[in-house]
Amino acid sequence: MTTNQIGASVRKARGQRSIREVAGAAGLSRHQVTSIEGATTNYTIGSLLALAKVVGLRLYISGEE
């Protein structure tokens, strides 16, 4: 998946919940969530995992060899 696709998936999964609500539950700032959804900056896998958990997404990480 591209960063744009990840951002779109997170945005869709967030639904009607506010960015502030989701960010607080994930332990992130509003800016971090906005950046992930907009694919405007790099983020850590830890931030993405925390956000995915809050919005109900599962992440599968495969090693490309």
N, C-alpha and C positions, 0 to 999 in steps of 0.2 A: 504494500500500500504506500502511496505517496503521502507526504505531510498534508496536502490538501484533502485527500480522501479521509485521513485520520481526523482532521479538524471537522469535516462535514459529518462524520459519524458521531463524533462527540456532541456536536451542536444538535443533531437530530435526537440523540439519546437523552440530552438534557431536557428536551421538550419545553414545557412552559415554565420550568423552574428558572429562577433568576441566576445570572452568573454569580452574583454575590453569595447566594444560598449554596450553590454547588461548590464554589471556591472555598467557602468556609468549612463545609463538610469534608472536603478533600485536604484541607490544611494548606491551601494555595492562596495566592493573591488573585484579585479580579483580573489584574493585568496578565498573569500567567495563563488563566483560563481563556481570556480573550486572544492571547497570542497563539495558544494551541489551536483554538477553533479557527482562527484566521490564517494559520500556518505562516505567521510572520516572524517567528524566531525559533531557534532551537530550544529544546526542552530535554530534561533528563528523563530517563526511563522511569525513575521513581515518581516523578510528577505525573507522568502519563498513567502509570499504574494506579496511583491514588485517585486520579480523576476518573479513570475507567471504572473503578470499583464503585464510586459514588453514583455514576450515571447508569450502571448496570451493563457495561460492556465487558467482554472477555477478550483478552489479548493473547495471541499465540505468537511466540517468538521462535522463529526457526533459524538455525545456523545455515547460512548459504555457503556451501563449500564448492 
